[in-house]
């Protein structure tokens, strides 16, 4: 039988975040997975920003793909 228990590490031991209904001295096997860190940005705000940029784009603005190549972008900087 497999169950998922959310828990946190208090610096010494792993502490369940919710009550666990198991008999005392039940042998267990753990597979620990660290939850990914939260994104440093809000995905919903990013979508809104892209939408705004799309709606307020400068008509006729066109940057050729060749201009965006790394060697062309940094040519004058010597990087």
mmJSON file of the N, C-alpha and C atoms, coordinates in Angstrom:
{"data_MODEL":{"atom_site":{
"group_PDB":["ATOM","ATOM","ATOM","ATOM","ATOM","ATOM","ATOM","ATOM","ATOM","ATOM","ATOM","ATOM","ATOM","ATOM","ATOM","ATOM","ATOM","ATOM","ATOM","ATOM","ATOM","ATOM","ATOM","ATOM","ATOM","ATOM","ATOM","ATOM","ATOM","ATOM","ATOM","ATOM","ATOM","ATOM","ATOM","ATOM","ATOM","ATOM","ATOM","ATOM","ATOM","ATOM","ATOM","ATOM","ATOM","ATOM","ATOM","ATOM","ATOM","ATOM","ATOM","ATOM","ATOM","ATOM","ATOM","ATOM","ATOM","ATOM","ATOM","ATOM","ATOM","ATOM","ATOM","ATOM","ATOM","ATOM","ATOM","ATOM","ATOM","ATOM","ATOM","ATOM","ATOM","ATOM","ATOM","ATOM","ATOM","ATOM","ATOM","ATOM","ATOM","ATOM","ATOM","ATOM","ATOM","ATOM","ATOM","ATOM","ATOM","ATOM","ATOM","ATOM","ATOM","ATOM","ATOM","ATOM","ATOM","ATOM","ATOM","ATOM","ATOM","ATOM","ATOM","ATOM","ATOM","ATOM","ATOM","ATOM","ATOM","ATOM","ATOM","ATOM","ATOM","ATOM","ATOM","ATOM","ATOM","ATOM","ATOM","ATOM","ATOM","ATOM","ATOM","ATOM","ATOM","ATOM","ATOM","ATOM","ATOM","ATOM","ATOM","ATOM","ATOM","ATOM","ATOM","ATOM","ATOM","ATOM","ATOM","ATOM","ATOM","ATOM","ATOM","ATOM","ATOM","ATOM","ATOM","ATOM","ATOM","ATOM","ATOM","ATOM","ATOM","ATOM","ATOM","ATOM","ATOM","ATOM","ATOM","ATOM","ATOM","ATOM","ATOM","ATOM","ATOM","ATOM","ATOM","ATOM","ATOM","ATOM","ATOM","ATOM","ATOM","ATOM","ATOM","ATOM","ATOM","ATOM","ATOM","ATOM","ATOM","ATOM","ATOM","ATOM","ATOM","ATOM","ATOM","ATOM","ATOM","ATOM","ATOM","ATOM","ATOM","ATOM","ATOM","ATOM","ATOM","ATOM","ATOM","ATOM","ATOM","ATOM","ATOM","ATOM","ATOM","ATOM","ATOM","ATOM","ATOM","ATOM","ATOM","ATOM","ATOM","ATOM","ATOM","ATOM","ATOM","ATOM","ATOM","ATOM","ATOM","ATOM","ATOM","ATOM","ATOM","ATOM","ATOM","ATOM","ATOM","ATOM","ATOM","ATOM","ATOM","ATOM","ATOM","ATOM","ATOM"],
"id":[1,2,3,4,5,6,7,8,9,10,11,12,13,14,15,16,17,18,19,20,21,22,23,24,25,26,27,28,29,30,31,32,33,34,35,36,37,38,39,40,41,42,43,44,45,46,47,48,49,50,51,52,53,54,55,56,57,58,59,60,61,62,63,64,65,66,67,68,69,70,71,72,73,74,75,76,77,78,79,80,81,82,83,84,85,86,87,88,89,90,91,92,93,94,95,96,97,98,99,100,101,102,103,104,105,106,107,108,109,110,111,112,113,114,115,116,117,118,119,120,121,122,123,124,125,126,127,128,129,130,131,132,133,134,135,136,137,138,139,140,141,142,143,144,145,146,147,148,149,150,151,152,153,154,155,156,157,158,159,160,161,162,163,164,165,166,167,168,169,170,171,172,173,174,175,176,177,178,179,180,181,182,183,184,185,186,187,188,189,190,191,192,193,194,195,196,197,198,199,200,201,202,203,204,205,206,207,208,209,210,211,212,213,214,215,216,217,218,219,220,221,222,223,224,225,226,227,228,229,230,231,232,233,234,235,236,237],
"type_symbol":["N","C","C","N","C","C","N","C","C","N","C","C","N","C","C","N","C","C","N","C","C","N","C","C","N","C","C","N","C","C","N","C","C","N","C","C","N","C","C","N","C","C","N","C","C","N","C","C","N","C","C","N","C","C","N","C","C","N","C","C","N","C","C","N","C","C","N","C","C","N","C","C","N","C","C","N","C","C","N","C","C","N","C","C","N","C","C","N","C","C","N","C","C","N","C","C","N","C","C","N","C","C","N","C","C","N","C","C","N","C","C","N","C","C","N","C","C","N","C","C","N","C","C","N","C","C","N","C","C","N","C","C","N","C","C","N","C","C","N","C","C","N","C","C","N","C","C","N","C","C","N","C","C","N","C","C","N","C","C","N","C","C","N","C","C","N","C","C","N","C","C","N","C","C","N","C","C","N","C","C","N","C","C","N","C","C","N","C","C","N","C","C","N","C","C","N","C","C","N","C","C","N","C","C","N","C","C","N","C","C","N","C","C","N","C","C","N","C","C","N","C","C","N","C","C","N","C","C","N","C","C","N","C","C","N","C","C"],
"label_atom_id":["N","CA","C","N","CA","C","N","CA","C","N","CA","C","N","CA","C","N","CA","C","N","CA","C","N","CA","C","N","CA","C","N","CA","C","N","CA","C","N","CA","C","N","CA","C","N","CA","C","N","CA","C","N","CA","C","N","CA","C","N","CA","C","N","CA","C","N","CA","C","N","CA","C","N","CA","C","N","CA","C","N","CA","C","N","CA","C","N","CA","C","N","CA","C","N","CA","C","N","CA","C","N","CA","C","N","CA","C","N","CA","C","N","CA","C","N","CA","C","N","CA","C","N","CA","C","N","CA","C","N","CA","C","N","CA","C","N","CA","C","N","CA","C","N","CA","C","N","CA","C","N","CA","C","N","CA","C","N","CA","C","N","CA","C","N","CA","C","N","CA","C","N","CA","C","N","CA","C","N","CA","C","N","CA","C","N","CA","C","N","CA","C","N","CA","C","N","CA","C","N","CA","C","N","CA","C","N","CA","C","N","CA","C","N","CA","C","N","CA","C","N","CA","C","N","CA","C","N","CA","C","N","CA","C","N","CA","C","N","CA","C","N","CA","C","N","CA","C","N","CA","C","N","CA","C","N","CA","C","N","CA","C","N","CA","C","N","CA","C","N","CA","C","N","CA","C"],
"label_alt_id":[null,null,null,null,null,null,null,null,null,null,null,null,null,null,null,null,null,null,null,null,null,null,null,null,null,null,null,null,null,null,null,null,null,null,null,null,null,null,null,null,null,null,null,null,null,null,null,null,null,null,null,null,null,null,null,null,null,null,null,null,null,null,null,null,null,null,null,null,null,null,null,null,null,null,null,null,null,null,null,null,null,null,null,null,null,null,null,null,null,null,null,null,null,null,null,null,null,null,null,null,null,null,null,null,null,null,null,null,null,null,null,null,null,null,null,null,null,null,null,null,null,null,null,null,null,null,null,null,null,null,null,null,null,null,null,null,null,null,null,null,null,null,null,null,null,null,null,null,null,null,null,null,null,null,null,null,null,null,null,null,null,null,null,null,null,null,null,null,null,null,null,null,null,null,null,null,null,null,null,null,null,null,null,null,null,null,null,null,null,null,null,null,null,null,null,null,null,null,null,null,null,null,null,null,null,null,null,null,null,null,null,null,null,null,null,null,null,null,null,null,null,null,null,null,null,null,null,null,null,null,null,null,null,null,null,null,null],
"label_comp_id":["UNK","UNK","UNK","UNK","UNK","UNK","UNK","UNK","UNK","UNK","UNK","UNK","UNK","UNK","UNK","UNK","UNK","UNK","UNK","UNK","UNK","UNK","UNK","UNK","UNK","UNK","UNK","UNK","UNK","UNK","UNK","UNK","UNK","UNK","UNK","UNK","UNK","UNK","UNK","UNK","UNK","UNK","UNK","UNK","UNK","UNK","UNK","UNK","UNK","UNK","UNK","UNK","UNK","UNK","UNK","UNK","UNK","UNK","UNK","UNK","UNK","UNK","UNK","UNK","UNK","UNK","UNK","UNK","UNK","UNK","UNK","UNK","UNK","UNK","UNK","UNK","UNK","UNK","UNK","UNK","UNK","UNK","UNK","UNK","UNK","UNK","UNK","UNK","UNK","UNK","UNK","UNK","UNK","UNK","UNK","UNK","UNK","UNK","UNK","UNK","UNK","UNK","UNK","UNK","UNK","UNK","UNK","UNK","UNK","UNK","UNK","UNK","UNK","UNK","UNK","UNK","UNK","UNK","UNK","UNK","UNK","UNK","UNK","UNK","UNK","UNK","UNK","UNK","UNK","UNK","UNK","UNK","UNK","UNK","UNK","UNK","UNK","UNK","UNK","UNK","UNK","UNK","UNK","UNK","UNK","UNK","UNK","UNK","UNK","UNK","UNK","UNK","UNK","UNK","UNK","UNK","UNK","UNK","UNK","UNK","UNK","UNK","UNK","UNK","UNK","UNK","UNK","UNK","UNK","UNK","UNK","UNK","UNK","UNK","UNK","UNK","UNK","UNK","UNK","UNK","UNK","UNK","UNK","UNK","UNK","UNK","UNK","UNK","UNK","UNK","UNK","UNK","UNK","UNK","UNK","UNK","UNK","UNK","UNK","UNK","UNK","UNK","UNK","UNK","UNK","UNK","UNK","UNK","UNK","UNK","UNK","UNK","UNK","UNK","UNK","UNK","UNK","UNK","UNK","UNK","UNK","UNK","UNK","UNK","UNK","UNK","UNK","UNK","UNK","UNK","UNK","UNK","UNK","UNK","UNK","UNK","UNK"],
"label_asym_id":["A","A","A","A","A","A","A","A","A","A","A","A","A","A","A","A","A","A","A","A","A","A","A","A","A","A","A","A","A","A","A","A","A","A","A","A","A","A","A","A","A","A","A","A","A","A","A","A","A","A","A","A","A","A","A","A","A","A","A","A","A","A","A","A","A","A","A","A","A","A","A","A","A","A","A","A","A","A","A","A","A","A","A","A","A","A","A","A","A","A","A","A","A","A","A","A","A","A","A","A","A","A","A","A","A","A","A","A","A","A","A","A","A","A","A","A","A","A","A","A","A","A","A","A","A","A","A","A","A","A","A","A","A","A","A","A","A","A","A","A","A","A","A","A","A","A","A","A","A","A","A","A","A","A","A","A","A","A","A","A","A","A","A","A","A","A","A","A","A","A","A","A","A","A","A","A","A","A","A","A","A","A","A","A","A","A","A","A","A","A","A","A","A","A","A","A","A","A","A","A","A","A","A","A","A","A","A","A","A","A","A","A","A","A","A","A","A","A","A","A","A","A","A","A","A","A","A","A","A","A","A","A","A","A","A","A","A"],
"label_entity_id":["1","1","1","1","1","1","1","1","1","1","1","1","1","1","1","1","1","1","1","1","1","1","1","1","1","1","1","1","1","1","1","1","1","1","1","1","1","1","1","1","1","1","1","1","1","1","1","1","1","1","1","1","1","1","1","1","1","1","1","1","1","1","1","1","1","1","1","1","1","1","1","1","1","1","1","1","1","1","1","1","1","1","1","1","1","1","1","1","1","1","1","1","1","1","1","1","1","1","1","1","1","1","1","1","1","1","1","1","1","1","1","1","1","1","1","1","1","1","1","1","1","1","1","1","1","1","1","1","1","1","1","1","1","1","1","1","1","1","1","1","1","1","1","1","1","1","1","1","1","1","1","1","1","1","1","1","1","1","1","1","1","1","1","1","1","1","1","1","1","1","1","1","1","1","1","1","1","1","1","1","1","1","1","1","1","1","1","1","1","1","1","1","1","1","1","1","1","1","1","1","1","1","1","1","1","1","1","1","1","1","1","1","1","1","1","1","1","1","1","1","1","1","1","1","1","1","1","1","1","1","1","1","1","1","1","1","1"],
"label_seq_id":[1,1,1,2,2,2,3,3,3,4,4,4,5,5,5,6,6,6,7,7,7,8,8,8,9,9,9,10,10,10,11,11,11,12,12,12,13,13,13,14,14,14,15,15,15,16,16,16,17,17,17,18,18,18,19,19,19,20,20,20,21,21,21,22,22,22,23,23,23,24,24,24,25,25,25,26,26,26,27,27,27,28,28,28,29,29,29,30,30,30,31,31,31,32,32,32,33,33,33,34,34,34,35,35,35,36,36,36,37,37,37,38,38,38,39,39,39,40,40,40,41,41,41,42,42,42,43,43,43,44,44,44,45,45,45,46,46,46,47,47,47,48,48,48,49,49,49,50,50,50,51,51,51,52,52,52,53,53,53,54,54,54,55,55,55,56,56,56,57,57,57,58,58,58,59,59,59,60,60,60,61,61,61,62,62,62,63,63,63,64,64,64,65,65,65,66,66,66,67,67,67,68,68,68,69,69,69,70,70,70,71,71,71,72,72,72,73,73,73,74,74,74,75,75,75,76,76,76,77,77,77,78,78,78,79,79,79],
"pdbx_PDB_ins_code":[null,null,null,null,null,null,null,null,null,null,null,null,null,null,null,null,null,null,null,null,null,null,null,null,null,null,null,null,null,null,null,null,null,null,null,null,null,null,null,null,null,null,null,null,null,null,null,null,null,null,null,null,null,null,null,null,null,null,null,null,null,null,null,null,null,null,null,null,null,null,null,null,null,null,null,null,null,null,null,null,null,null,null,null,null,null,null,null,null,null,null,null,null,null,null,null,null,null,null,null,null,null,null,null,null,null,null,null,null,null,null,null,null,null,null,null,null,null,null,null,null,null,null,null,null,null,null,null,null,null,null,null,null,null,null,null,null,null,null,null,null,null,null,null,null,null,null,null,null,null,null,null,null,null,null,null,null,null,null,null,null,null,null,null,null,null,null,null,null,null,null,null,null,null,null,null,null,null,null,null,null,null,null,null,null,null,null,null,null,null,null,null,null,null,null,null,null,null,null,null,null,null,null,null,null,null,null,null,null,null,null,null,null,null,null,null,null,null,null,null,null,null,null,null,null,null,null,null,null,null,null,null,null,null,null,null,null],
"Cartn_x":[0.84,0.0,0.891,0.536,1.297,0.364,0.832,0.097,1.072,0.548,1.376,1.099,2.148,2.025,2.867,2.246,2.99,3.653,4.886,5.636,6.669,7.314,8.404,9.514,10.699,11.859,12.08,12.064,12.187,13.633,14.575,15.979,16.567,15.695,16.153,15.402,14.09,13.277,12.266,11.706,10.646,9.321,8.523,7.266,6.108,5.14,3.979,3.172,2.621,1.797,0.347,0.005,-1.359,-1.276,-2.348,-2.318,-2.118,-1.387,-1.117,-1.722,-2.595,-3.286,-2.551,-1.487,-0.701,-0.468,-0.441,-0.119,1.327,1.577,2.929,3.865,5.094,6.146,5.869,5.008,4.774,6.039,6.585,7.766,7.372,8.191,7.902,9.124,8.882,9.943,9.611,10.576,10.33,11.002,10.325,10.923,10.697,11.743,11.613,11.754,10.835,10.884,10.734,11.725,11.652,10.742,9.794,8.901,9.703,9.372,10.103,9.853,10.852,10.717,9.681,8.971,8.002,8.704,8.009,8.581,8.853,9.966,10.274,9.377,8.495,7.572,6.201,5.201,3.815,3.441,3.15,2.819,1.623,0.646,-0.539,-0.164,0.707,1.157,1.98,2.755,3.547,2.623,1.551,0.578,-0.054,-0.393,-0.987,-0.009,1.262,2.282,2.448,2.473,2.593,1.37,0.196,-1.041,-0.969,-0.517,-0.423,0.573,1.73,2.734,2.211,1.459,0.886,-0.128,-0.957,-1.981,-1.386,-0.239,0.371,1.638,1.735,2.915,3.006,4.231,4.44,4.198,3.223,2.917,4.126,4.381,5.446,6.835,6.972,8.29,8.722,9.926,10.401,11.917,12.345,13.77,14.16,15.042,15.421,16.108,15.885,16.494,18.013,18.617,20.07,20.576,19.807,20.21,20.194,19.432,19.313,20.329,21.146,22.174,23.211,23.703,24.612,25.834,26.43,27.655,27.368,26.146,25.811,25.42,24.832,24.406,25.598,26.649,27.777,29.032,28.897,30.054,30.841,30.157,30.836,31.375,30.882,31.267,32.482,32.847,33.997,33.777,32.528,32.243,32.174],
"Cartn_y":[-1.172,0.0,1.243,2.227,3.472,4.642,5.551,6.78,7.942,9.112,10.309,11.148,11.537,12.351,13.606,14.754,16.004,16.238,16.682,16.878,17.975,18.367,19.331,18.897,19.418,19.097,20.252,19.993,21.061,21.328,20.739,20.912,19.687,18.84,17.611,16.387,16.506,15.361,15.791,14.804,15.049,15.003,16.059,16.191,16.202,15.257,15.27,16.555,17.078,18.285,17.976,16.704,16.289,15.032,14.717,13.483,12.239,11.266,10.021,8.874,8.104,7.012,5.7,5.465,4.232,3.69,2.371,1.808,2.131,2.255,2.521,1.403,1.746,0.813,0.142,0.739,0.205,0.424,-0.626,-0.428,0.352,1.302,2.156,2.25,2.544,2.834,4.181,5.111,6.457,6.7,7.459,8.019,9.519,10.279,11.713,12.448,13.378,14.23,15.663,16.479,17.88,18.6,19.369,20.123,21.21,21.474,22.526,23.888,24.731,26.073,26.848,27.738,28.54,29.393,29.661,30.482,31.885,32.493,33.853,34.898,34.467,35.371,34.712,35.519,35.052,34.73,33.46,33.101,33.873,34.179,34.916,36.346,36.983,38.331,38.315,37.25,37.128,37.029,36.247,36.143,37.495,38.236,39.563,40.507,40.416,41.272,40.968,39.692,39.313,39.802,39.659,40.122,41.63,42.385,43.83,44.203,43.554,43.85,43.557,42.471,42.112,43.163,43.604,44.599,45.972,46.299,47.613,47.565,46.595,46.457,47.646,48.006,49.097,48.543,49.091,48.583,48.72,47.673,47.697,47.453,47.301,47.048,45.636,45.511,44.208,44.143,43.197,42.99,41.711,41.806,40.603,39.577,38.299,37.222,37.356,37.783,37.919,38.912,39.954,40.952,40.391,39.334,38.75,37.637,37.33,36.32,36.845,35.987,36.397,37.15,36.636,37.275,38.672,38.925,40.262,41.198,40.666,41.497,42.005,41.199,41.554,41.91,42.101,42.364,43.587,44.675,45.909,45.871,44.983,44.927,44.03,43.233,42.347,41.207,40.813,39.728,38.403],
"Cartn_z":[0.0,0.0,0.0,-0.803,-0.864,-0.571,0.276,0.536,0.434,0.177,0.09,1.334,2.026,3.218,3.019,3.076,2.998,4.354,4.323,5.559,5.351,6.439,6.355,7.31,7.066,7.88,8.85,10.154,11.148,11.566,10.879,11.214,11.891,12.436,13.088,12.573,12.448,12.025,10.974,10.278,9.307,10.055,9.91,10.645,9.652,9.788,8.897,9.075,7.978,8.028,8.389,8.464,8.787,9.65,10.37,11.169,10.289,10.812,10.092,10.906,10.279,10.97,10.726,11.5,11.403,12.808,12.959,14.268,14.662,15.949,16.465,16.024,15.702,15.278,13.932,13.105,11.762,10.931,10.324,9.473,8.209,7.837,6.678,5.786,4.535,3.574,2.959,2.959,2.466,1.131,0.298,-0.911,-0.807,-0.564,-0.367,-1.689,-1.924,-3.107,-2.638,-2.929,-2.547,-3.531,-3.005,-3.873,-4.573,-5.836,-6.541,-5.887,-5.941,-5.379,-6.19,-5.543,-6.292,-7.337,-8.419,-9.477,-8.955,-9.386,-8.929,-9.589,-10.48,-11.164,-11.223,-11.403,-11.45,-12.898,-13.219,-14.598,-15.146,-14.307,-14.77,-15.162,-14.372,-14.723,-16.007,-16.208,-17.439,-18.652,-18.531,-19.633,-19.929,-18.872,-19.056,-19.738,-19.369,-19.972,-21.458,-21.808,-23.219,-23.993,-23.396,-24.041,-24.272,-23.246,-23.376,-24.478,-24.481,-25.504,-26.901,-27.024,-28.323,-28.776,-27.84,-28.174,-28.47,-27.897,-28.062,-28.92,-29.774,-30.629,-31.583,-31.952,-32.902,-34.307,-35.025,-36.366,-37.299,-38.035,-39.019,-38.458,-37.14,-36.57,-36.93,-37.48,-37.91,-37.685,-36.858,-36.64,-37.367,-38.347,-39.104,-38.201,-38.495,-37.713,-37.659,-38.746,-38.811,-37.751,-37.463,-36.48,-35.065,-34.846,-33.522,-33.26,-34.233,-34.022,-33.038,-32.172,-31.091,-31.614,-32.657,-33.162,-33.708,-34.15,-34.639,-33.5,-32.45,-31.324,-30.517,-30.406,-29.556,-30.34,-31.632,-32.49,-32.021,-31.704,-31.331,-29.896,-29.082,-27.678,-27.433,-28.427,-28.266,-27.294,-27.085,-26.145,-26.831],
"occupancy":[1.0,1.0,1.0,1.0,1.0,1.0,1.0,1.0,1.0,1.0,1.0,1.0,1.0,1.0,1.0,1.0,1.0,1.0,1.0,1.0,1.0,1.0,1.0,1.0,1.0,1.0,1.0,1.0,1.0,1.0,1.0,1.0,1.0,1.0,1.0,1.0,1.0,1.0,1.0,1.0,1.0,1.0,1.0,1.0,1.0,1.0,1.0,1.0,1.0,1.0,1.0,1.0,1.0,1.0,1.0,1.0,1.0,1.0,1.0,1.0,1.0,1.0,1.0,1.0,1.0,1.0,1.0,1.0,1.0,1.0,1.0,1.0,1.0,1.0,1.0,1.0,1.0,1.0,1.0,1.0,1.0,1.0,1.0,1.0,1.0,1.0,1.0,1.0,1.0,1.0,1.0,1.0,1.0,1.0,1.0,1.0,1.0,1.0,1.0,1.0,1.0,1.0,1.0,1.0,1.0,1.0,1.0,1.0,1.0,1.0,1.0,1.0,1.0,1.0,1.0,1.0,1.0,1.0,1.0,1.0,1.0,1.0,1.0,1.0,1.0,1.0,1.0,1.0,1.0,1.0,1.0,1.0,1.0,1.0,1.0,1.0,1.0,1.0,1.0,1.0,1.0,1.0,1.0,1.0,1.0,1.0,1.0,1.0,1.0,1.0,1.0,1.0,1.0,1.0,1.0,1.0,1.0,1.0,1.0,1.0,1.0,1.0,1.0,1.0,1.0,1.0,1.0,1.0,1.0,1.0,1.0,1.0,1.0,1.0,1.0,1.0,1.0,1.0,1.0,1.0,1.0,1.0,1.0,1.0,1.0,1.0,1.0,1.0,1.0,1.0,1.0,1.0,1.0,1.0,1.0,1.0,1.0,1.0,1.0,1.0,1.0,1.0,1.0,1.0,1.0,1.0,1.0,1.0,1.0,1.0,1.0,1.0,1.0,1.0,1.0,1.0,1.0,1.0,1.0,1.0,1.0,1.0,1.0,1.0,1.0,1.0,1.0,1.0,1.0,1.0,1.0,1.0,1.0,1.0,1.0,1.0,1.0],
"B_iso_or_equiv":[0.0,0.0,0.0,0.0,0.0,0.0,0.0,0.0,0.0,0.0,0.0,0.0,0.0,0.0,0.0,0.0,0.0,0.0,0.0,0.0,0.0,0.0,0.0,0.0,0.0,0.0,0.0,0.0,0.0,0.0,0.0,0.0,0.0,0.0,0.0,0.0,0.0,0.0,0.0,0.0,0.0,0.0,0.0,0.0,0.0,0.0,0.0,0.0,0.0,0.0,0.0,0.0,0.0,0.0,0.0,0.0,0.0,0.0,0.0,0.0,0.0,0.0,0.0,0.0,0.0,0.0,0.0,0.0,0.0,0.0,0.0,0.0,0.0,0.0,0.0,0.0,0.0,0.0,0.0,0.0,0.0,0.0,0.0,0.0,0.0,0.0,0.0,0.0,0.0,0.0,0.0,0.0,0.0,0.0,0.0,0.0,0.0,0.0,0.0,0.0,0.0,0.0,0.0,0.0,0.0,0.0,0.0,0.0,0.0,0.0,0.0,0.0,0.0,0.0,0.0,0.0,0.0,0.0,0.0,0.0,0.0,0.0,0.0,0.0,0.0,0.0,0.0,0.0,0.0,0.0,0.0,0.0,0.0,0.0,0.0,0.0,0.0,0.0,0.0,0.0,0.0,0.0,0.0,0.0,0.0,0.0,0.0,0.0,0.0,0.0,0.0,0.0,0.0,0.0,0.0,0.0,0.0,0.0,0.0,0.0,0.0,0.0,0.0,0.0,0.0,0.0,0.0,0.0,0.0,0.0,0.0,0.0,0.0,0.0,0.0,0.0,0.0,0.0,0.0,0.0,0.0,0.0,0.0,0.0,0.0,0.0,0.0,0.0,0.0,0.0,0.0,0.0,0.0,0.0,0.0,0.0,0.0,0.0,0.0,0.0,0.0,0.0,0.0,0.0,0.0,0.0,0.0,0.0,0.0,0.0,0.0,0.0,0.0,0.0,0.0,0.0,0.0,0.0,0.0,0.0,0.0,0.0,0.0,0.0,0.0,0.0,0.0,0.0,0.0,0.0,0.0,0.0,0.0,0.0,0.0,0.0,0.0],
"pdbx_formal_charge":[null,null,null,null,null,null,null,null,null,null,null,null,null,null,null,null,null,null,null,null,null,null,null,null,null,null,null,null,null,null,null,null,null,null,null,null,null,null,null,null,null,null,null,null,null,null,null,null,null,null,null,null,null,null,null,null,null,null,null,null,null,null,null,null,null,null,null,null,null,null,null,null,null,null,null,null,null,null,null,null,null,null,null,null,null,null,null,null,null,null,null,null,null,null,null,null,null,null,null,null,null,null,null,null,null,null,null,null,null,null,null,null,null,null,null,null,null,null,null,null,null,null,null,null,null,null,null,null,null,null,null,null,null,null,null,null,null,null,null,null,null,null,null,null,null,null,null,null,null,null,null,null,null,null,null,null,null,null,null,null,null,null,null,null,null,null,null,null,null,null,null,null,null,null,null,null,null,null,null,null,null,null,null,null,null,null,null,null,null,null,null,null,null,null,null,null,null,null,null,null,null,null,null,null,null,null,null,null,null,null,null,null,null,null,null,null,null,null,null,null,null,null,null,null,null,null,null,null,null,null,null,null,null,null,null,null,null],
"auth_seq_id":[1,1,1,2,2,2,3,3,3,4,4,4,5,5,5,6,6,6,7,7,7,8,8,8,9,9,9,10,10,10,11,11,11,12,12,12,13,13,13,14,14,14,15,15,15,16,16,16,17,17,17,18,18,18,19,19,19,20,20,20,21,21,21,22,22,22,23,23,23,24,24,24,25,25,25,26,26,26,27,27,27,28,28,28,29,29,29,30,30,30,31,31,31,32,32,32,33,33,33,34,34,34,35,35,35,36,36,36,37,37,37,38,38,38,39,39,39,40,40,40,41,41,41,42,42,42,43,43,43,44,44,44,45,45,45,46,46,46,47,47,47,48,48,48,49,49,49,50,50,50,51,51,51,52,52,52,53,53,53,54,54,54,55,55,55,56,56,56,57,57,57,58,58,58,59,59,59,60,60,60,61,61,61,62,62,62,63,63,63,64,64,64,65,65,65,66,66,66,67,67,67,68,68,68,69,69,69,70,70,70,71,71,71,72,72,72,73,73,73,74,74,74,75,75,75,76,76,76,77,77,77,78,78,78,79,79,79],
"auth_comp_id":["UNK","UNK","UNK","UNK","UNK","UNK","UNK","UNK","UNK","UNK","UNK","UNK","UNK","UNK","UNK","UNK","UNK","UNK","UNK","UNK","UNK","UNK","UNK","UNK","UNK","UNK","UNK","UNK","UNK","UNK","UNK","UNK","UNK","UNK","UNK","UNK","UNK","UNK","UNK","UNK","UNK","UNK","UNK","UNK","UNK","UNK","UNK","UNK","UNK","UNK","UNK","UNK","UNK","UNK","UNK","UNK","UNK","UNK","UNK","UNK","UNK","UNK","UNK","UNK","UNK","UNK","UNK","UNK","UNK","UNK","UNK","UNK","UNK","UNK","UNK","UNK","UNK","UNK","UNK","UNK","UNK","UNK","UNK","UNK","UNK","UNK","UNK","UNK","UNK","UNK","UNK","UNK","UNK","UNK","UNK","UNK","UNK","UNK","UNK","UNK","UNK","UNK","UNK","UNK","UNK","UNK","UNK","UNK","UNK","UNK","UNK","UNK","UNK","UNK","UNK","UNK","UNK","UNK","UNK","UNK","UNK","UNK","UNK","UNK","UNK","UNK","UNK","UNK","UNK","UNK","UNK","UNK","UNK","UNK","UNK","UNK","UNK","UNK","UNK","UNK","UNK","UNK","UNK","UNK","UNK","UNK","UNK","UNK","UNK","UNK","UNK","UNK","UNK","UNK","UNK","UNK","UNK","UNK","UNK","UNK","UNK","UNK","UNK","UNK","UNK","UNK","UNK","UNK","UNK","UNK","UNK","UNK","UNK","UNK","UNK","UNK","UNK","UNK","UNK","UNK","UNK","UNK","UNK","UNK","UNK","UNK","UNK","UNK","UNK","UNK","UNK","UNK","UNK","UNK","UNK","UNK","UNK","UNK","UNK","UNK","UNK","UNK","UNK","UNK","UNK","UNK","UNK","UNK","UNK","UNK","UNK","UNK","UNK","UNK","UNK","UNK","UNK","UNK","UNK","UNK","UNK","UNK","UNK","UNK","UNK","UNK","UNK","UNK","UNK","UNK","UNK","UNK","UNK","UNK","UNK","UNK","UNK"],
"auth_asym_id":["A","A","A","A","A","A","A","A","A","A","A","A","A","A","A","A","A","A","A","A","A","A","A","A","A","A","A","A","A","A","A","A","A","A","A","A","A","A","A","A","A","A","A","A","A","A","A","A","A","A","A","A","A","A","A","A","A","A","A","A","A","A","A","A","A","A","A","A","A","A","A","A","A","A","A","A","A","A","A","A","A","A","A","A","A","A","A","A","A","A","A","A","A","A","A","A","A","A","A","A","A","A","A","A","A","A","A","A","A","A","A","A","A","A","A","A","A","A","A","A","A","A","A","A","A","A","A","A","A","A","A","A","A","A","A","A","A","A","A","A","A","A","A","A","A","A","A","A","A","A","A","A","A","A","A","A","A","A","A","A","A","A","A","A","A","A","A","A","A","A","A","A","A","A","A","A","A","A","A","A","A","A","A","A","A","A","A","A","A","A","A","A","A","A","A","A","A","A","A","A","A","A","A","A","A","A","A","A","A","A","A","A","A","A","A","A","A","A","A","A","A","A","A","A","A","A","A","A","A","A","A","A","A","A","A","A","A"],
"auth_atom_id":["N","CA","C","N","CA","C","N","CA","C","N","CA","C","N","CA","C","N","CA","C","N","CA","C","N","CA","C","N","CA","C","N","CA","C","N","CA","C","N","CA","C","N","CA","C","N","CA","C","N","CA","C","N","CA","C","N","CA","C","N","CA","C","N","CA","C","N","CA","C","N","CA","C","N","CA","C","N","CA","C","N","CA","C","N","CA","C","N","CA","C","N","CA","C","N","CA","C","N","CA","C","N","CA","C","N","CA","C","N","CA","C","N","CA","C","N","CA","C","N","CA","C","N","CA","C","N","CA","C","N","CA","C","N","CA","C","N","CA","C","N","CA","C","N","CA","C","N","CA","C","N","CA","C","N","CA","C","N","CA","C","N","CA","C","N","CA","C","N","CA","C","N","CA","C","N","CA","C","N","CA","C","N","CA","C","N","CA","C","N","CA","C","N","CA","C","N","CA","C","N","CA","C","N","CA","C","N","CA","C","N","CA","C","N","CA","C","N","CA","C","N","CA","C","N","CA","C","N","CA","C","N","CA","C","N","CA","C","N","CA","C","N","CA","C","N","CA","C","N","CA","C","N","CA","C","N","CA","C","N","CA","C","N","CA","C","N","CA","C","N","CA","C","N","CA","C"],
"pdbx_PDB_model_num":[1,1,1,1,1,1,1,1,1,1,1,1,1,1,1,1,1,1,1,1,1,1,1,1,1,1,1,1,1,1,1,1,1,1,1,1,1,1,1,1,1,1,1,1,1,1,1,1,1,1,1,1,1,1,1,1,1,1,1,1,1,1,1,1,1,1,1,1,1,1,1,1,1,1,1,1,1,1,1,1,1,1,1,1,1,1,1,1,1,1,1,1,1,1,1,1,1,1,1,1,1,1,1,1,1,1,1,1,1,1,1,1,1,1,1,1,1,1,1,1,1,1,1,1,1,1,1,1,1,1,1,1,1,1,1,1,1,1,1,1,1,1,1,1,1,1,1,1,1,1,1,1,1,1,1,1,1,1,1,1,1,1,1,1,1,1,1,1,1,1,1,1,1,1,1,1,1,1,1,1,1,1,1,1,1,1,1,1,1,1,1,1,1,1,1,1,1,1,1,1,1,1,1,1,1,1,1,1,1,1,1,1,1,1,1,1,1,1,1,1,1,1,1,1,1,1,1,1,1,1,1,1,1,1,1,1,1]
}}}
